[in-house]
Amino acid sequence: MTPAHTLNLLGVLSESKRIINTHSRHFLALSVIFLLPLSCAIVIYPTLYHPAGAAAPDFVSTGINDTFKFNFPQTLIYILITYLISICALATITYSTFNGFYGRPVNFFPAIKSIIFSFLPLITTALAAKFFICLISLSFVMFIIVILKLVQNLGFVVDYNSSYFIYFCVILAVALGLIMLYFQVIWGLASVIAVTESKWGFEPLWRSAYLVNGMRSVSLSLILVFGGLIGIWVWMATNSVLGFSIVDDWRSWEFVLQTIMSSGFLGFLTLLLLHFTAANTVLYMYCKALHGELAIEIAEEFGREYVSLPFDDAKLPHIVTVISVS
């Protein structure tokens, strides 16, 4: 019998690892097709216009506008392609993890087909989240402007170069960052809901805020752990690529070492992205268990599919228990 996990971070990580290991070849194929190119795009693009050892662009002689116009088409194409790949990766891995949790067959072509049904819900949900984020940021900026105008109307002189003003800006930046982190926590399940429940727009945001209630500490821990690891690893991988660009002789041991290091960095970054996406899907299932929704669905799943369930214990639906501690 598969052991039951409590609803905590270790349980989420353990269950996502179990699903990935059970269908390792399937997730490996998805990672190679989607996550590995995404990792390469994240790491390599910052080095294209500013390779190691190259002089900084002379904005005085060339002009900032000319430089911006030169880079804008490539940047726009890069953003569109990267976002498209990330949408495909998110849809396929979420769909596969969701079915793996229930013990359903996890196949390659149905996972690819899920992109068609998940693409518009993911896009509209992302646009809805961006709308709220922009609205909050704009409100924050307007609040700062009102405070500065009020101080000036009271007869005080605002010295924008003073250390007090810098401290004030730092405090406001930290406050804005915490607000953004809060919404990231409560909206963390929105993409999973868009894929698994085919909801779109603002509805996945409200649904995510409802489900994550009671599991916010787990959601926050998941974001901090994987966000920190991915951020550090991207920085290390970017430095590795920058070092790789200054090696001229491909037959030297420096070239071989940089190649091995760059490949290792990209591979581990791909693994982090895979486990983060899978863990977020498992967190969604655990949140449903906390709200009493998962037991009913699993009972319906057994009643509908019990004849065709696999005999391998690792592929059976995972039972989640909710223990209330008074």
Residue pairs with C-beta under 8 A, 6 or more apart in sequence:
1 313
2 313
2 314
2 316
2 318
2 319
4 318
4 319
4 320
4 321
5 11
5 14
5 15
5 318
5 320
6 321
6 323
7 215
7 218
7 286
7 289
7 290
7 320
7 322
8 218
9 218
9 221
9 222
9 225
11 286
12 218
12 222
12 279
12 282
12 283
12 286
13 275
13 279
15 101
15 282
15 285
15 286
15 318
16 97
16 275
16 278
16 279
16 281
16 282
17 275
18 314
18 318
19 97
19 100
19 101
19 278
19 282
20 27
20 97
20 274
20 275
20 278
21 314
22 100
22 312
22 314
22 315
23 96
23 100
23 106
26 96
26 106
26 107
26 108
26 111
27 93
27 96
27 274
27 278
29 108
30 89
30 92
30 93
30 96
30 108
30 111
30 274
31 270
31 271
31 273
31 274
34 85
34 86
34 88
34 89
34 92
34 93
35 89
35 93
35 270
35 273
35 274
36 266
36 267
36 270
37 85
38 82
38 85
38 86
38 89
38 270
38 273
39 237
39 266
39 269
39 270
39 273
40 266
41 78
41 81
41 82
41 85
42 82
42 234
42 269
43 234
43 237
43 238
43 241
43 265
43 266
43 269
44 241
45 78
46 238
47 238
47 241
47 242
47 245
49 57
49 71
50 56
51 242
51 245
51 246
52 242
52 243
52 245
52 246
53 245
53 246
57 67
59 67
87 115
87 118
87 119
87 122
87 123
88 115
89 273
89 277
90 118
90 122
90 191
90 195
90 277
91 114
91 115
91 118
91 119
91 122
91 195
92 111
92 112
92 114
92 115
93 274
93 277
93 278
93 281
94 118
94 191
94 192
94 195
94 196
94 277
94 280
94 281
95 110
95 111
95 114
95 118
95 195
95 196
96 106
96 111
97 277
97 278
97 281
97 282
98 192
98 195
98 196
98 281
98 285
99 105
99 106
100 106
100 315
101 281
101 282
101 285
101 317
101 318
102 297
102 298
102 301
102 317
103 301
103 309
103 310
103 315
103 316
103 317
103 318
104 305
114 195
117 198
118 194
118 195
118 198
120 200
121 194
121 195
121 198
121 199
121 200
121 204
122 191
122 194
122 195
124 194
124 200
124 201
125 190
125 191
125 193
125 194
125 199
125 200
125 201
125 204
125 205
126 191
128 201
128 202
128 204
128 205
129 183
129 187
129 190
129 205
132 183
132 205
133 180
133 183
136 179
136 180
136 183
137 176
140 172
140 176
140 179
144 172
148 158
151 158
152 158
158 165
159 165
181 220
181 223
184 223
185 212
185 216
185 219
185 220
185 223
186 208
186 209
186 212
186 216
186 219
187 205
187 208
187 209
188 208
188 212
188 219
188 222
188 223
188 280
188 283
189 204
189 207
189 208
189 211
189 212
189 219
189 280
189 283
189 284
189 287
190 204
190 205
190 207
190 208
191 204
191 280
192 280
192 281
192 284
193 199
193 203
193 204
193 207
193 208
193 211
193 284
194 200
194 204
196 281
196 284
197 204
197 207
199 207
210 291
211 284
211 287
211 288
211 291
212 219
212 287
214 287
214 290
214 291
215 283
215 286
215 287
215 290
218 283
218 286
219 283
222 276
222 279
222 280
222 283
226 272
226 275
226 276
226 279
229 272
230 269
230 272
230 273
230 276
233 265
233 268
233 269
233 272
234 269
236 265
237 262
237 265
237 266
237 269
240 258
240 261
240 262
240 265
241 262
243 258
244 255
244 258
244 259
244 261
244 262
247 254
247 255
247 258
249 255
285 294
285 320
286 320
288 294
288 297
289 295
289 320
289 322
290 322
294 320
298 317
298 319
301 317
302 309
302 317
309 316
310 316
